[in-house]
Amino acid sequence: MKSQLIFLLCFSIAIQQLFAQKLDSTPATFTSESGKEVSAEVGTIQVPENRKNSNSALIPIHFIKLKSTNPNAKTPTFYLEGGPGSSCTWQASNPRYLENWLPYLEVGDVVLVDQRGTGAETERTLFIWQKELPENLFVNAEAAQKHFNTMSQEALKTYKDRDVDLQGYTTIENANDLDVLRQALGYTKISLFGFSYGTHLGQTYMKYYPDYVENAVLVGVEGFNDTFKLPLTMDMQLHKIALLSDNDPTINTQVPDLVALYKKVVRKIKEKPVEVEITSALTGTPLKVKVGPYGLNVILRIDIGDASDIPVLPRLLYNIDQGDYSLLQWFVQKRHQRVYGIHGMAITMDAASGASPSKLARIETENKKSLFKNVINPSNVKNWPIPDLGEDFRAPLATDIRTLFLSGTLDFNTPPYQAEQVRWGYSNSQHIIVKNAGHEQIVYHPKAQATILRFLKGETIDDITMSYPPIRFIPLTGTSEDLWHPSLGDE
């Protein structure tokens, strides 16, 4: 009887795996900004939500294969988006973004992959809070944590009703999905192009499926043990921006010490939180929000590594100090929708990658010194089912896979030292550090695309350096003919 049960179980798993690798696709044509038509396949492949559970539900992985224009196409490139939680298949139907992929099609196919729980499948692990928000949500960390805990418990109930198995939402499972798709598309080898979290996923694929990777391009590098950030990295970023503003004549006469101004503003809004009125992202109705040090730090946490927002940060702090809350209102409006929902995929992915005991100990030590301790890392979620990937997963990778690392000197999210730590185990790699680039600006440098294409073609790129002009800050008051930020409206 026991042998029969084992046979039936193995047969069931084999049938499930066979069905899971069934690829469904249809031909499509997309048009770029310049009017060029791109032949493509739009499809899905079914995979188990949790491969460790023989009764797991099957979920679709969506992809778009953009077909190469080269009759002698080289290795296809799989694009891995950041997040975790962001999708990328939408880029095919966006003429401007599709235009960016045209040069890559001269090399080989490009496959845009929506990772599990993203894109069209986001709804499965997305929970939207439908009730009123606590008044003091942006005032202090304690209020925010309480709201987050309450919301997460409601989310877990919803996931249970949907029969969601959160144990399957790990970066290893994402990598397994990639290989299933690679096989189904008939590729012997692929090149990886990862951004931010996509570099974390790319390294995971390289660790578990090294024989199938020709090249890897990793932009804004998050290593296996980098999901949780060191708090003092953000303090250092603030000091770096302060040094830059100290050398800017539009700033330094009125703000000779940006860090001192930040501390002054924090003291003010801690004593008396600011109230701004925004439009609710959920209801579209006016919403009054109180903002204290915690809310300000949340905004800085999101934007302090983006070179498009860094130029306005001194003005933001200066205006708050002067009693003008218009810029603060703009930033709260832009970011407040985050408190209305929980993306179970993103939370579980990050929690599963986790951090080593030594990294956690260092984070705890740095939290005692950091100005930003309550906003650096994901909040602990009460009773959340975390499939910890363990120390074997977080161990460094030694590989000879040909790899190009790209970092930005103003990137707080994935600073260059992370790429160097990862690169220590890569015997066949290069690291280009783009001066004055933030997290979002690295890949948009005028030389970046041509450099990546040369690398994917197998060429050497030892001659390449990249740099943006120095940061120019928005004036603290008034307008500038050549400097502008959307938070200033039509000023």
Wavefront OBJ file of the C-alpha trace (Angstrom):
o trace
v 0.000 0.000 0.000
v 2.812 2.378 0.944
v 4.629 1.766 -2.355
v 1.401 2.475 -4.253
v 0.974 5.806 -2.436
v 4.558 6.761 -3.203
v 4.030 5.849 -6.859
v 0.830 7.893 -7.050
v 2.525 10.865 -5.396
v 5.484 10.740 -7.781
v 3.127 10.317 -10.740
v 1.078 13.302 -9.563
v 4.185 15.492 -9.252
v 5.448 14.372 -12.680
v 2.101 15.190 -14.317
v 2.030 18.558 -12.564
v 5.548 19.395 -13.730
v 4.701 18.360 -17.268
v 1.613 20.571 -17.255
v 3.490 23.377 -15.517
v 5.931 23.622 -18.408
v 3.215 24.046 -21.026
v 3.823 27.322 -22.812
v 0.973 29.241 -24.397
v 1.850 32.108 -26.725
v 0.383 34.130 -29.555
v 2.126 36.267 -32.177
v 1.957 40.028 -31.778
v 3.393 43.188 -33.274
v 4.428 46.274 -31.317
v 5.340 49.701 -32.689
v 8.185 51.800 -31.330
v 8.333 55.572 -30.953
v 10.140 55.894 -34.266
v 7.455 53.824 -35.999
v 9.414 50.588 -36.283
v 7.360 47.415 -35.978
v 8.655 44.656 -33.713
v 7.532 41.050 -34.093
v 6.870 39.347 -30.789
v 5.332 36.456 -28.922
v 3.060 37.222 -25.985
v 2.575 34.305 -23.658
v 2.435 32.581 -20.320
v 3.865 29.477 -18.784
v 2.209 27.695 -15.868
v 4.324 26.942 -12.792
v 3.508 25.631 -9.307
v 3.041 28.404 -6.781
v 5.059 26.340 -4.301
v 7.180 23.573 -5.787
v 7.612 21.977 -2.358
v 3.859 21.340 -2.175
v 2.602 18.625 -4.516
v -0.920 20.062 -4.292
v 0.180 23.599 -5.094
v -1.954 25.782 -7.318
v -0.574 26.621 -10.736
v 0.120 30.271 -11.496
v 1.020 31.876 -14.826
v 4.313 33.614 -15.543
v 3.748 36.254 -18.203
v 6.403 37.107 -20.773
v 6.882 38.894 -24.067
v 9.560 37.677 -26.446
v 10.735 40.466 -28.764
v 12.195 38.805 -31.845
v 15.666 39.685 -33.024
v 16.217 41.476 -36.316
v 19.590 39.723 -36.682
v 19.463 36.641 -38.960
v 22.506 35.344 -37.061
v 21.187 36.240 -33.635
v 23.422 35.859 -30.608
v 22.354 34.718 -27.138
v 18.912 36.081 -26.119
v 18.715 38.597 -23.276
v 16.289 38.064 -20.394
v 15.390 41.346 -18.673
v 14.848 41.127 -14.908
v 13.038 44.111 -13.389
v 13.514 45.510 -9.902
v 11.313 45.698 -6.838
v 10.687 42.972 -5.910
v 7.197 43.503 -7.230
v 7.704 45.476 -10.428
v 6.757 44.146 -13.851
v 8.290 44.843 -17.255
v 6.117 43.330 -20.021
v 4.296 46.676 -20.282
v 7.439 48.090 -21.891
v 6.609 46.308 -25.150
v 3.395 48.297 -25.597
v 4.987 51.599 -24.563
v 6.496 53.085 -27.756
v 9.197 55.075 -25.900
v 10.392 52.115 -23.839
v 10.191 49.768 -26.811
v 12.465 52.162 -28.701
v 15.141 51.519 -26.064
v 15.070 47.793 -26.820
v 15.526 48.123 -30.605
v 19.363 48.129 -30.513
v 19.322 44.990 -28.354
v 17.235 43.225 -31.004
v 20.129 43.740 -33.405
v 22.067 41.365 -31.121
v 19.448 38.742 -30.237
v 15.966 38.143 -28.878
v 14.864 40.102 -25.802
v 12.555 38.392 -23.312
v 10.649 40.626 -20.903
v 9.626 38.510 -17.910
v 7.032 39.373 -15.289
v 8.173 37.582 -12.152
v 5.626 35.583 -10.147
v 3.122 37.811 -8.414
v 3.781 40.821 -10.666
v 2.145 42.410 -13.682
v -1.185 40.787 -14.514
v -0.775 38.497 -11.492
v -0.236 41.284 -8.945
v -3.840 41.035 -7.767
v -3.232 37.572 -6.331
v -0.941 38.822 -3.580
v -2.060 42.458 -3.394
v -4.161 43.593 -0.451
v -5.796 47.045 -0.428
v -6.731 48.679 2.887
v -10.301 49.978 2.531
v -10.669 51.654 5.921
v -9.675 55.060 7.250
v -6.013 55.720 7.909
v -4.821 56.544 11.424
v -4.358 60.289 11.837
v -0.819 59.980 13.159
v 0.416 57.464 10.578
v 3.200 59.771 9.342
v 3.990 61.206 12.754
v 5.955 58.416 14.388
v 7.224 54.894 13.724
v 5.092 53.324 16.454
v 1.843 54.461 14.823
v 3.040 53.300 11.418
v 4.062 49.879 12.751
v 0.705 49.425 14.473
v -1.155 50.211 11.247
v 1.138 47.919 9.261
v 0.577 45.035 11.696
v -3.198 45.473 11.556
v -3.178 45.679 7.775
v -0.904 42.640 7.421
v -3.195 40.466 9.534
v -6.136 41.421 7.337
v -4.004 40.657 4.285
v -3.155 37.171 5.570
v -6.877 36.424 5.966
v -7.479 37.534 2.397
v -4.625 35.390 1.088
v -6.074 32.404 2.907
v -9.428 32.977 1.197
v -7.630 33.172 -2.161
v -5.670 29.985 -1.394
v -2.357 31.838 -1.807
v 0.715 29.905 -0.695
v 3.205 32.585 0.341
v 5.877 29.919 0.933
v 6.394 29.893 -2.827
v 7.329 33.559 -3.122
v 11.110 33.405 -2.919
v 13.910 34.464 -5.223
v 14.909 30.829 -5.724
v 11.411 30.069 -7.032
v 11.719 33.117 -9.304
v 14.969 31.651 -10.644
v 13.303 28.264 -11.137
v 10.582 29.992 -13.168
v 13.201 31.618 -15.371
v 14.754 28.268 -16.178
v 11.394 26.680 -16.963
v 10.760 29.544 -19.374
v 14.247 29.254 -20.879
v 13.666 25.586 -21.600
v 10.173 26.152 -22.984
v 11.470 28.817 -25.381
v 14.182 26.425 -26.552
v 17.226 28.465 -25.538
v 20.439 26.615 -24.673
v 21.966 29.692 -23.031
v 20.748 33.156 -22.113
v 22.220 36.508 -21.104
v 20.803 38.230 -18.029
v 20.108 41.957 -17.724
v 19.063 42.765 -14.169
v 18.213 46.066 -12.487
v 18.148 46.522 -8.686
v 16.258 43.502 -7.270
v 16.677 42.022 -10.755
v 20.418 41.773 -9.987
v 19.567 39.770 -6.846
v 17.483 37.429 -8.994
v 20.146 37.328 -11.704
v 22.814 36.255 -9.227
v 20.454 33.583 -7.901
v 19.963 32.174 -11.385
v 23.726 32.231 -11.883
v 24.224 30.351 -8.615
v 21.707 27.576 -9.316
v 21.815 27.433 -13.140
v 25.374 28.507 -14.051
v 25.639 26.316 -17.158
v 22.919 28.277 -18.954
v 24.274 31.826 -18.568
v 26.411 33.370 -21.314
v 26.679 36.939 -19.957
v 25.234 38.988 -17.114
v 24.698 42.734 -16.857
v 23.901 43.791 -13.289
v 22.819 47.425 -12.783
v 22.490 48.685 -9.187
v 23.718 45.549 -7.447
v 21.975 43.839 -4.523
v 24.004 40.869 -3.322
v 22.648 37.783 -1.592
v 23.128 39.430 1.818
v 22.178 43.002 0.806
v 18.385 42.904 1.023
v 18.558 44.485 4.474
v 20.485 47.770 4.426
v 23.049 49.171 6.845
v 21.396 52.204 8.506
v 24.495 54.408 8.530
v 24.624 54.187 4.735
v 21.712 56.631 4.637
v 23.406 58.919 7.160
v 26.473 58.918 4.924
v 24.312 59.755 1.907
v 22.897 62.795 3.712
v 26.427 63.935 4.577
v 27.521 63.469 0.939
v 24.618 65.599 -0.294
v 25.486 68.176 2.371
v 29.060 68.372 1.051
v 27.764 68.903 -2.467
v 25.346 71.620 -1.340
v 28.139 73.294 0.665
v 29.904 73.883 -2.651
v 26.806 75.225 -4.401
v 26.527 79.041 -4.193
v 22.746 78.887 -4.628
v 22.531 76.976 -1.335
v 25.511 77.565 0.936
v 24.920 81.207 1.813
v 21.534 80.469 3.402
v 22.205 76.850 4.379
v 25.857 76.502 5.357
v 25.204 73.116 7.013
v 22.512 70.903 5.492
v 22.792 68.224 8.178
v 22.282 70.841 10.900
v 19.218 72.121 9.014
v 17.817 68.584 8.824
v 18.231 68.139 12.601
v 16.602 71.513 13.224
v 13.592 70.600 11.074
v 13.246 67.245 12.840
v 13.168 68.964 16.226
v 10.491 71.387 15.011
v 8.109 68.830 13.537
v 8.635 66.459 16.442
v 7.464 69.168 18.822
v 4.609 70.178 16.513
v 3.792 67.890 13.572
v 2.889 69.604 10.310
v -0.544 69.129 8.722
v -0.903 68.976 4.935
v -3.939 68.279 2.787
v -3.632 65.777 -0.045
v -5.978 63.782 -2.242
v -6.548 60.227 -1.091
v -5.173 57.684 -3.560
v -8.006 55.347 -2.547
v -11.088 57.558 -2.545
v -10.021 60.662 -4.472
v -11.319 62.855 -1.654
v -9.360 65.438 0.373
v -7.316 63.934 3.195
v -5.544 65.766 6.000
v -2.268 64.151 7.019
v -0.048 65.009 9.949
v 3.679 64.665 9.304
v 6.361 64.272 11.954
v 10.005 63.162 11.793
v 9.007 59.648 10.767
v 7.050 60.835 7.718
v 9.873 63.117 6.622
v 12.367 60.267 6.968
v 10.149 57.963 4.889
v 10.201 60.530 2.079
v 13.966 60.923 2.333
v 14.420 57.130 2.426
v 12.665 56.822 -0.926
v 14.181 59.821 -2.698
v 17.659 60.361 -1.229
v 19.241 57.971 -3.732
v 17.527 59.352 -6.836
v 19.598 62.021 -8.602
v 16.434 63.558 -10.082
v 15.106 64.314 -6.573
v 18.379 65.080 -4.744
v 18.565 68.636 -6.223
v 15.338 69.682 -4.469
v 16.011 68.149 -1.038
v 17.770 71.230 0.420
v 14.808 73.367 -0.656
v 12.390 70.868 0.910
v 14.121 71.152 4.290
v 14.567 74.918 3.988
v 10.887 75.462 3.163
v 9.713 73.344 6.099
v 11.968 75.369 8.389
v 10.453 78.577 6.994
v 6.890 77.305 7.514
v 6.206 76.614 3.826
v 4.864 73.064 3.455
v 4.055 73.029 -0.270
v 6.996 70.807 -1.250
v 6.345 68.497 1.679
v 2.714 68.250 0.549
v 3.868 67.239 -2.956
v 6.128 64.473 -1.640
v 3.466 63.129 0.754
v 0.958 63.110 -2.113
v 3.403 61.178 -4.272
v 4.277 58.549 -1.666
v 1.257 58.101 0.609
v -0.393 55.384 -1.514
v 2.138 52.935 -0.087
v 0.241 52.858 3.218
v -2.964 51.693 1.519
v -1.788 48.258 0.580
v 0.412 45.248 1.079
v 2.076 43.383 -1.746
v 2.534 39.905 -0.317
v 4.964 38.897 -3.054
v 7.331 41.782 -2.294
v 7.217 41.377 1.485
v 7.793 37.618 1.326
v 10.575 37.828 -1.273
v 12.565 40.284 0.847
v 11.901 38.438 4.099
v 12.926 35.122 2.546
v 16.251 36.509 1.303
v 16.734 37.992 4.765
v 20.132 38.693 6.296
v 22.895 36.733 7.979
v 23.159 36.822 11.798
v 26.287 38.991 11.553
v 24.507 41.460 9.242
v 21.522 41.652 11.595
v 23.860 42.298 14.529
v 25.569 45.110 12.628
v 22.206 46.629 11.684
v 21.177 46.602 15.342
v 24.422 48.333 16.318
v 24.108 50.966 13.597
v 20.454 51.607 14.481
v 21.654 53.065 17.788
v 23.641 55.735 15.918
v 21.576 56.363 12.788
v 19.221 59.316 12.252
v 17.066 57.066 10.077
v 16.842 53.785 12.002
v 13.047 53.418 11.692
v 12.830 53.678 7.901
v 15.859 51.870 6.475
v 14.632 48.276 6.432
v 11.277 46.520 5.950
v 9.071 46.403 9.038
v 8.713 43.136 10.871
v 5.381 41.589 9.950
v 3.625 39.847 12.796
v 2.949 36.134 12.168
v 4.000 36.395 8.515
v 4.956 32.996 6.990
v 8.603 33.552 6.023
v 10.311 30.831 3.941
v 13.864 31.738 5.050
v 16.304 30.752 2.296
v 19.099 30.323 4.818
v 22.835 30.862 4.939
v 23.628 28.633 1.954
v 21.582 30.998 -0.205
v 23.251 34.094 1.278
v 26.785 32.700 0.835
v 28.901 34.549 -1.772
v 29.134 33.182 -5.299
v 32.403 32.311 -7.031
v 31.937 32.176 -10.796
v 33.688 32.757 -14.100
v 30.491 33.888 -15.864
v 31.272 37.003 -17.885
v 29.655 39.828 -15.919
v 29.355 43.616 -16.180
v 28.532 45.536 -13.010
v 27.202 49.111 -13.175
v 26.810 51.395 -10.136
v 26.226 55.079 -9.376
v 28.154 57.223 -6.911
v 24.918 58.783 -5.583
v 22.981 55.523 -5.394
v 22.001 54.993 -1.759
v 19.806 51.952 -2.505
v 22.594 49.880 -4.061
v 25.862 51.735 -3.409
v 28.982 50.796 -5.403
v 30.607 48.969 -2.500
v 27.902 46.286 -2.725
v 28.888 45.559 -6.315
v 32.547 45.353 -5.294
v 31.745 42.887 -2.518
v 29.811 40.692 -4.946
v 32.453 41.080 -7.642
v 35.164 39.676 -5.360
v 34.010 36.175 -6.373
v 33.667 36.967 -10.097
v 36.851 36.093 -11.965
v 35.663 37.472 -15.313
v 34.019 40.808 -14.569
v 34.170 44.569 -14.945
v 32.678 47.310 -12.783
v 31.808 50.722 -14.206
v 30.921 53.334 -11.598
v 28.895 56.201 -13.080
v 29.831 59.439 -11.344
v 26.900 61.550 -10.061
v 24.322 58.882 -10.988
v 21.586 57.872 -8.579
v 19.784 54.547 -8.545
v 17.484 55.366 -11.471
v 20.029 57.214 -13.603
v 22.753 54.576 -14.099
v 21.333 52.829 -17.140
v 20.205 56.083 -18.807
v 23.685 57.546 -19.125
v 24.326 58.405 -22.819
v 27.114 55.809 -22.997
v 25.330 53.060 -21.057
v 23.331 51.404 -23.823
v 26.208 51.278 -26.309
v 28.500 49.906 -23.594
v 26.059 47.162 -22.591
v 25.546 46.213 -26.243
v 29.283 45.957 -26.825
v 29.554 43.752 -23.754
v 26.705 41.464 -24.882
v 28.414 41.103 -28.259
v 31.512 39.823 -26.497
v 33.638 42.923 -26.944
v 35.999 44.317 -24.321
v 34.961 47.614 -22.728
v 38.104 48.535 -20.812
v 38.113 51.964 -22.461
v 34.772 53.070 -20.990
v 34.224 55.600 -18.217
v 30.942 57.347 -17.467
v 30.096 60.528 -15.629
v 27.169 62.918 -15.308
v 27.754 66.627 -14.663
v 27.889 67.599 -10.973
v 24.555 67.954 -9.183
v 23.066 71.443 -9.443
v 20.614 72.255 -6.693
v 17.258 73.982 -7.060
v 17.471 77.492 -5.534
v 15.999 77.733 -2.043
v 13.533 80.405 -3.160
v 12.176 81.678 -6.445
v 12.742 80.074 -9.805
v 15.597 79.225 -12.131
v 15.548 79.397 -15.903
v 17.330 76.063 -16.365
v 16.606 74.166 -13.125
v 13.221 72.689 -12.314
v 11.597 69.905 -10.326
v 7.948 68.714 -10.598
v 7.351 69.500 -6.925
v 7.628 73.197 -7.839
v 4.593 72.997 -10.111
v 4.410 75.909 -12.563
v 6.666 78.208 -10.545
l 1 2 3 4 5 6 7 8 9 10 11 12 13 14 15 16 17 18 19 20 21 22 23 24 25 26 27 28 29 30 31 32 33 34 35 36 37 38 39 40 41 42 43 44 45 46 47 48 49 50 51 52 53 54 55 56 57 58 59 60 61 62 63 64 65 66 67 68 69 70 71 72 73 74 75 76 77 78 79 80 81 82 83 84 85 86 87 88 89 90 91 92 93 94 95 96 97 98 99 100 101 102 103 104 105 106 107 108 109 110 111 112 113 114 115 116 117 118 119 120 121 122 123 124 125 126 127 128 129 130 131 132 133 134 135 136 137 138 139 140 141 142 143 144 145 146 147 148 149 150 151 152 153 154 155 156 157 158 159 160 161 162 163 164 165 166 167 168 169 170 171 172 173 174 175 176 177 178 179 180 181 182 183 184 185 186 187 188 189 190 191 192 193 194 195 196 197 198 199 200 201 202 203 204 205 206 207 208 209 210 211 212 213 214 215 216 217 218 219 220 221 222 223 224 225 226 227 228 229 230 231 232 233 234 235 236 237 238 239 240 241 242 243 244 245 246 247 248 249 250 251 252 253 254 255 256 257 258 259 260 261 262 263 264 265 266 267 268 269 270 271 272 273 274 275 276 277 278 279 280 281 282 283 284 285 286 287 288 289 290 291 292 293 294 295 296 297 298 299 300 301 302 303 304 305 306 307 308 309 310 311 312 313 314 315 316 317 318 319 320 321 322 323 324 325 326 327 328 329 330 331 332 333 334 335 336 337 338 339 340 341 342 343 344 345 346 347 348 349 350 351 352 353 354 355 356 357 358 359 360 361 362 363 364 365 366 367 368 369 370 371 372 373 374 375 376 377 378 379 380 381 382 383 384 385 386 387 388 389 390 391 392 393 394 395 396 397 398 399 400 401 402 403 404 405 406 407 408 409 410 411 412 413 414 415 416 417 418 419 420 421 422 423 424 425 426 427 428 429 430 431 432 433 434 435 436 437 438 439 440 441 442 443 444 445 446 447 448 449 450 451 452 453 454 455 456 457 458 459 460 461 462 463 464 465 466 467 468 469 470 471 472 473 474 475 476 477 478 479 480 481 482 483 484 485 486 487 488 489 490 491
